[in-house]
Amino acid sequence: MKFTLVINMERLDPKISMRDVAREVLEMVQMADAGGFEIAWAAEHHGIEMTVSPGPFQLLAWWAAHTSRIRLGTAVVVAPYWHPLKLAGEAALFDLLSGGRLEFGIGRGAYQREFDRLAGGLDQRVGVAYMQEMLPVLKRLWEGDYAHQGQYWSFPTATSVPKPLQKPHPRVWVAARDPGTFDWAVKNECSIMTWALSRPFAEVELYKERFETALKQNPGVKRPAFMTMRHTSVYQRPGDWEAPVNAAMRQSGQFENLFKNLGGVTNGFVETVDLAAFAQRNEFDPLAMKENLMFGTPDEVIKKLKRYEALGTDYFCYSSAFGQPMVDQKRSLALFIKEVMPAFAETPASRPRAVAI
């Protein structure tokens, strides 16, 4: 099992300098690069301070200029916000400038608030149809001249300029949850991104089962990769669990707000809705969060991760940014690199280097 890092430029207070946030996030990516992580991911979001990434390829290009080995990916570009020709060109340009390090993740989008502003109020659930029309178009544009007449986009003959450095194109990842998306992704030779939020491990098992079912229903298709993500915090003392759990609960209240348009957003700062309204959902219980998320001492985290490895997870995605202070994020990542990752190294020579902070 290999490791990837997703990290957002998040600002929780207007008094915090955005330049400081950007610098510290870059330092985290550099730690991951030096420590043996395979991929660092950047999201696409608009108008919210909890995930500052209106131009994911710009952000990745900055990371690429300050790293040497780690691959860099979009998790994810939101298909309904783009024109295929523009997305094909921007992705290919980044792949060229980064020396062929792009991992291309695409999805339908998550926050209805953004759809209300960028997509004319389109129901975010319809975004999957945009993604399914978009991806084959991108592949054709990366090959050469192509004209398209579709439901959501139509344009005369055009091509991606430049073309991707990776041939025939970068690896494609699809954010998947429902069985139909798993089947479509496997048919189109896309690797799978999943996120069980703060739900129990059984949710990860369900996604893996859907992945395996899609493989069985599409014999002869080259097996793609399966990745799953969890908020992660590693600490030295068992009693230190409350701080990351409180941060994750606050962020969950913001996520529910954005996902369902339940509360306000003032100058980009998202109101945290009261999770008491979701008391019937056990994943918001503090002790359940402590158990379900990748929180713990190094030994506790290794034990949790061994279940993911045994399940056949190809990539575990370490989600760092969920409202924790940056000093805690760096301390956690350093512990993960030094004390957790060696338990999953194939050979002593491949073990990541210790990273000082």
C-alpha positions as CSV (number, residue, x, y, z in Angstrom):
1,M,0.0,0.0,0.0
2,K,1.3,3.4,-1.0
3,F,0.6,6.8,0.5
4,T,-0.7,10.1,-1.0
5,L,-1.4,13.5,0.7
6,V,-4.3,15.8,0.1
7,I,-3.8,19.2,1.6
8,N,-5.9,22.3,1.3
9,M,-4.8,25.9,1.6
10,E,-7.3,26.6,4.4
11,R,-7.7,29.9,6.3
12,L,-9.9,29.8,9.4
13,D,-9.5,33.4,10.5
14,P,-9.2,36.6,8.5
15,K,-6.3,37.7,10.7
16,I,-4.2,34.9,9.3
17,S,-1.9,35.9,6.4
18,M,-2.8,34.1,3.2
19,R,0.9,34.2,2.2
20,D,1.8,32.3,5.4
21,V,-0.9,29.7,4.7
22,A,0.5,29.2,1.2
23,R,4.1,28.9,2.4
24,E,3.2,26.4,5.1
25,V,1.2,24.2,2.8
26,L,4.1,24.2,0.4
27,E,6.4,23.1,3.2
28,M,4.0,20.2,3.9
29,V,4.2,19.1,0.3
30,Q,7.9,19.3,0.4
31,M,7.9,17.1,3.6
32,A,5.8,14.6,1.7
33,D,8.1,14.7,-1.3
34,A,11.2,14.0,0.9
35,G,9.3,11.5,3.0
36,G,8.3,9.1,0.3
37,F,4.7,10.0,-0.5
38,E,3.7,9.0,-4.0
39,I,1.2,11.9,-4.8
40,A,0.1,15.2,-3.5
41,W,-3.4,16.3,-4.4
42,A,-5.1,19.7,-4.7
43,A,-8.8,20.3,-4.9
44,E,-10.9,22.8,-6.9
45,H,-13.2,25.0,-4.9
46,H,-14.4,28.6,-5.3
47,G,-15.3,31.4,-2.9
48,I,-14.6,29.6,0.4
49,E,-11.6,30.1,2.7
50,M,-11.6,26.6,4.1
51,T,-10.3,25.3,0.7
52,V,-8.5,28.0,-1.2
53,S,-8.0,26.5,-4.7
54,P,-9.7,28.4,-7.5
55,G,-7.0,27.3,-9.9
56,P,-5.8,23.8,-9.1
57,F,-3.2,23.7,-11.9
58,Q,-1.7,27.0,-10.8
59,L,-1.3,25.5,-7.3
60,L,0.2,22.3,-8.6
61,A,2.6,24.2,-10.8
62,W,3.9,26.1,-7.8
63,W,4.4,22.8,-5.9
64,A,6.1,21.2,-8.9
65,A,8.6,24.1,-9.0
66,H,9.6,23.4,-5.4
67,T,9.6,19.6,-5.4
68,S,11.6,17.0,-7.2
69,R,9.9,13.6,-7.2
70,I,6.4,13.5,-5.9
71,R,3.6,13.3,-8.4
72,L,0.9,16.0,-8.4
73,G,-2.8,15.5,-8.9
74,T,-6.2,17.2,-9.0
75,A,-8.7,15.8,-6.5
76,V,-10.7,16.8,-8.3
77,V,-11.4,19.2,-11.1
78,V,-15.2,19.7,-11.3
79,A,-16.4,18.9,-14.8
80,P,-19.4,21.2,-15.0
81,Y,-17.2,24.3,-14.3
82,W,-15.0,23.7,-17.4
83,H,-15.1,23.7,-21.1
84,P,-13.4,20.5,-22.4
85,L,-10.9,22.4,-24.7
86,K,-9.8,24.6,-21.8
87,L,-9.4,21.8,-19.4
88,A,-7.5,19.6,-21.9
89,G,-5.0,22.4,-22.6
90,E,-4.5,23.4,-18.9
91,A,-4.0,19.8,-17.8
92,A,-1.6,19.1,-20.7
93,L,0.4,22.2,-20.0
94,F,0.9,21.3,-16.4
95,D,1.9,17.8,-17.3
96,L,4.5,19.3,-19.7
97,L,5.9,21.8,-17.2
98,S,6.0,19.3,-14.4
99,G,8.0,16.8,-16.4
100,G,5.1,14.3,-16.7
101,R,4.0,14.3,-13.0
102,L,0.3,14.9,-13.4
103,E,-2.3,12.6,-11.9
104,F,-5.6,13.8,-13.4
105,G,-8.6,13.5,-11.1
106,I,-12.1,14.5,-12.2
107,G,-15.4,14.5,-10.5
108,R,-18.9,15.8,-10.4
109,G,-18.4,18.4,-7.6
110,A,-19.6,18.4,-4.0
111,Y,-21.0,21.7,-2.8
112,Q,-24.4,22.9,-4.0
113,R,-23.4,26.4,-2.9
114,E,-20.7,26.5,-5.7
115,F,-23.2,25.1,-8.3
116,D,-25.6,27.9,-7.4
117,R,-22.9,30.4,-8.3
118,L,-20.8,28.7,-11.1
119,A,-23.3,26.5,-12.8
120,G,-26.6,28.4,-12.7
121,G,-28.1,26.5,-9.8
122,L,-27.5,23.1,-11.5
123,D,-28.3,20.3,-9.0
124,Q,-24.8,19.0,-8.1
125,R,-26.0,15.4,-8.5
126,V,-26.4,16.1,-12.2
127,G,-22.6,16.8,-12.3
128,V,-21.9,13.1,-12.9
129,A,-23.5,13.3,-16.4
130,Y,-21.2,16.3,-17.2
131,M,-18.2,14.2,-16.1
132,Q,-19.2,11.3,-18.2
133,E,-19.5,13.4,-21.3
134,M,-16.3,15.3,-20.5
135,L,-13.8,12.5,-20.1
136,P,-14.0,10.9,-23.5
137,V,-13.8,14.3,-25.1
138,L,-10.6,15.1,-23.1
139,K,-9.0,11.9,-24.3
140,R,-9.8,12.7,-28.0
141,L,-8.5,16.2,-27.6
142,W,-5.2,14.9,-26.1
143,E,-4.9,12.6,-29.2
144,G,-5.4,15.3,-31.9
145,D,-8.1,17.0,-33.9
146,Y,-11.7,16.3,-32.8
147,A,-15.1,17.9,-33.2
148,H,-17.8,17.3,-30.6
149,Q,-21.6,17.5,-30.6
150,G,-22.9,16.5,-27.2
151,Q,-25.6,17.3,-24.7
152,Y,-23.6,19.8,-22.6
153,W,-20.8,20.9,-25.0
154,S,-20.5,21.3,-28.8
155,F,-17.6,22.8,-30.7
156,P,-16.0,22.4,-34.2
157,T,-12.7,20.7,-34.8
158,A,-10.1,21.5,-32.3
159,T,-7.2,19.9,-30.4
160,S,-5.4,20.2,-27.1
161,V,-2.4,22.5,-27.4
162,P,0.0,21.5,-26.0
163,K,-0.3,17.7,-25.7
164,P,0.4,15.9,-22.4
165,L,4.0,14.7,-21.9
166,Q,2.6,11.3,-20.6
167,K,1.4,9.1,-23.4
168,P,-1.4,8.5,-24.3
169,H,-2.4,10.8,-21.4
170,P,-1.9,11.1,-17.6
171,R,-3.5,8.5,-15.4
172,V,-7.2,9.4,-14.8
173,W,-8.9,9.2,-11.4
174,V,-12.6,9.4,-10.8
175,A,-14.2,10.3,-7.5
176,A,-16.8,7.5,-7.0
177,R,-19.4,6.6,-4.5
178,D,-22.4,5.0,-6.2
179,P,-22.2,1.6,-8.0
180,G,-22.9,3.2,-11.4
181,T,-19.9,5.5,-11.2
182,F,-17.6,2.6,-10.2
183,D,-18.8,0.6,-13.2
184,W,-18.4,3.6,-15.6
185,A,-14.9,4.4,-14.2
186,V,-13.7,0.8,-14.6
187,K,-15.1,0.6,-18.2
188,N,-13.1,3.8,-19.0
189,E,-9.9,2.5,-17.3
190,C,-10.0,5.1,-14.6
191,S,-8.6,4.6,-11.1
192,I,-10.9,5.2,-8.2
193,M,-10.9,7.8,-5.4
194,T,-13.2,7.2,-2.5
195,W,-13.9,9.1,0.8
196,A,-15.8,7.5,3.6
197,L,-16.1,10.8,5.4
198,S,-16.2,9.9,9.2
199,R,-18.2,6.8,8.7
200,P,-17.1,3.4,10.0
201,F,-14.6,1.1,8.2
202,A,-17.6,-0.8,6.8
203,E,-18.1,2.1,4.4
204,V,-14.6,1.6,3.0
205,E,-15.3,-2.1,2.6
206,L,-18.5,-1.2,0.7
207,Y,-16.6,0.9,-1.7
208,K,-14.0,-1.8,-2.2
209,E,-16.8,-4.3,-2.9
210,R,-18.3,-2.0,-5.5
211,F,-14.8,-1.7,-7.1
212,E,-14.4,-5.5,-7.2
213,T,-17.9,-5.9,-8.6
214,A,-17.2,-3.4,-11.4
215,L,-14.0,-5.3,-12.3
216,K,-15.9,-8.6,-12.5
217,Q,-18.6,-7.0,-14.7
218,N,-15.9,-5.7,-17.1
219,P,-13.6,-8.7,-17.8
220,G,-10.5,-7.9,-19.8
221,V,-10.2,-4.3,-18.6
222,K,-6.9,-3.4,-17.2
223,R,-7.2,-3.3,-13.4
224,P,-7.0,0.4,-12.2
225,A,-6.0,1.5,-8.7
226,F,-8.2,1.9,-5.7
227,M,-7.6,4.8,-3.3
228,T,-9.4,5.8,-0.1
229,M,-9.0,8.9,2.0
230,R,-9.3,9.7,5.7
231,H,-8.6,12.7,7.9
232,T,-5.3,11.8,9.6
233,S,-3.6,13.0,12.8
234,V,-0.7,11.2,14.5
235,Y,0.3,12.2,18.0
236,Q,2.6,10.9,20.7
237,R,0.2,10.6,23.7
238,P,-3.1,8.6,23.6
239,G,-4.9,11.4,25.4
240,D,-4.2,13.9,22.6
241,W,-7.1,12.7,20.5
242,E,-9.6,15.4,21.5
243,A,-8.0,18.3,19.6
244,P,-8.1,16.6,16.1
245,V,-11.6,15.2,16.8
246,N,-12.9,18.7,17.7
247,A,-11.3,20.1,14.6
248,A,-12.9,17.3,12.4
249,M,-16.3,17.9,14.0
250,R,-16.1,21.7,13.3
251,Q,-15.1,20.9,9.7
252,S,-17.9,18.4,9.3
253,G,-20.4,21.1,10.4
254,Q,-19.0,23.3,7.6
255,F,-19.1,20.5,5.1
256,E,-22.8,19.8,5.8
257,N,-23.5,23.5,5.5
258,L,-21.9,23.7,2.0
259,F,-23.2,20.3,0.8
260,K,-26.8,21.1,1.7
261,N,-26.9,24.9,1.8
262,L,-27.8,24.8,5.5
263,G,-26.1,28.0,6.7
264,G,-24.3,31.1,5.8
265,V,-20.9,32.0,4.3
266,T,-19.6,35.5,5.2
267,N,-16.8,36.9,3.1
268,G,-15.7,33.3,2.3
269,F,-15.8,32.0,5.9
270,V,-18.2,29.1,6.3
271,E,-20.6,29.0,9.2
272,T,-20.4,25.7,11.2
273,V,-23.9,24.2,11.5
274,D,-24.9,22.5,14.7
275,L,-24.2,18.8,14.3
276,A,-26.8,18.1,17.0
277,A,-29.3,18.2,14.2
278,F,-27.7,15.1,12.9
279,A,-27.6,13.3,16.3
280,Q,-29.0,10.1,14.6
281,R,-25.9,9.9,12.5
282,N,-23.3,8.0,14.6
283,E,-20.4,9.2,12.6
284,F,-20.6,12.6,14.3
285,D,-20.2,11.2,17.7
286,P,-16.7,12.2,19.1
287,L,-15.7,8.7,20.1
288,A,-16.9,7.3,16.7
289,M,-14.8,9.9,15.0
290,K,-11.8,8.9,17.0
291,E,-12.2,5.3,16.0
292,N,-13.3,5.8,12.4
293,L,-10.7,8.5,11.3
294,M,-7.0,7.9,11.1
295,F,-6.3,9.4,14.5
296,G,-4.0,7.9,17.0
297,T,-0.4,7.3,18.2
298,P,1.9,5.8,15.6
299,D,1.2,2.2,16.8
300,E,-2.6,2.9,16.8
301,V,-2.5,4.3,13.3
302,I,-0.4,1.4,12.0
303,K,-3.0,-1.0,13.4
304,K,-5.8,0.9,11.7
305,L,-3.9,1.1,8.4
306,K,-3.2,-2.7,8.4
307,R,-6.9,-3.2,7.9
308,Y,-6.8,-1.0,4.8
309,E,-3.8,-2.9,3.5
310,A,-5.5,-6.3,4.1
311,L,-8.5,-5.1,2.3
312,G,-6.4,-4.5,-0.8
313,T,-6.2,-0.8,-0.8
314,D,-3.6,0.4,-3.4
315,Y,-3.3,4.0,-2.1
316,F,-4.2,5.4,1.3
317,C,-4.8,9.2,1.1
318,Y,-3.7,11.1,4.1
319,S,-6.0,14.1,4.5
320,S,-4.2,16.7,6.6
321,A,-6.2,19.9,6.4
322,F,-9.4,19.8,8.4
323,G,-9.0,22.8,10.7
324,Q,-6.0,21.8,12.7
325,P,-3.3,24.4,13.4
326,M,-0.4,24.1,11.0
327,V,2.1,23.2,13.7
328,D,0.0,20.2,14.5
329,Q,-0.3,19.2,10.9
330,K,3.4,19.3,10.5
331,R,4.1,17.4,13.7
332,S,1.6,14.7,12.6
333,L,3.0,14.4,9.1
334,A,6.6,14.1,10.5
335,L,5.5,11.3,12.9
336,F,3.6,9.5,10.1
337,I,6.7,9.6,7.8
338,K,9.1,8.5,10.5
339,E,7.2,6.0,12.5
340,V,4.2,4.8,10.5
341,M,5.3,4.5,6.9
342,P,8.2,2.2,7.6
343,A,5.7,-0.5,8.7
344,F,4.5,-0.6,5.1
345,A,7.8,-0.3,3.3
346,E,8.5,-3.3,0.9
347,T,12.3,-3.2,1.6
348,P,14.6,-1.4,3.9
349,A,16.0,0.5,1.0
350,S,12.6,1.9,0.1
351,R,11.7,3.2,3.5
352,P,11.1,7.0,3.6
353,R,13.6,9.3,5.1
354,A,13.0,11.0,8.4
355,V,11.8,14.5,8.1
356,A,12.7,17.2,10.6
357,I,10.3,20.1,11.3
